[in-house]
Amino acid sequence: MIKVRINASKSKGMIYLIAIIPFIFNDFSNVYGSSYSQWVLIDYACRLVVLGFVAAMVRRRNLKPADLFLSFRDKGALVYWTLLLAAMSFGYHLASGPWLAPLDGVWAVSSVAYDRGSALFALDMTLGLGLVVVSEEIVFRGLALSALKPFTRNPVIILLVSSLIFALVHWSTGLGNILDCFAYGLLFMAVTLRTGSIVPATVIHYCLDFYLLARA
């Protein structure tokens, strides 16, 4: 029994690490991409690869659907925590703006900007943004929680480690955005731990990204 448990723990940890790799290399498209359309297509491809890999792990029973924390149980609690997370996330955004503004662009190495005149922009702001959010929440909240729980039950360690990894995979976007991702990672994982579901984080992640991109 102990051997099975250890192997299962290692398996989830390895799946988590493999799922992170495309996100790390995806940022190179920000650095070396020559156009908005090229960047969008590479970004979509990387995220579809991740979701395909996770789906394959579920089909092969290396993961269970429950390991991704895609739970809709207790809908009343999910609605409550979604609204509370919205208040915390947008509250943080408003409060952090003045002191993070000077860090915008610091260490940033990305060279591709959003092209609002592109035919892809409307798709990118809707279905594309959904792909971004779902892939990140499945990996950096759901899968991360399954991978870390066998090694520690300390919620502080889970929050810090998962949020740090989430922040670092956005390495090309600059120090300000990295710090933002770390803070949002803490909020999203805290609510995921509390509810046992990535649903609140997924909904608010989408709303927040849509709001930020619409104002950019």
Secondary structure by P-SEA (a helix, b strand, c coil): caaaaaaaaaaaaaaaaaaacccccccccccccccaaaaaaaaaaaaaaaaaaaaaaaaacccccccccccccaaaaaaaaaaaaaaaaaaaaaaaccccccccccccccccccccccccccccccaaaaaaaaaaaacccaaaaaacccccccaaaaaaaaaaaaaaaaccccaaaaaaaaaaaaaaaaaaaacccaaaaaaaaaaaaaaaaaac
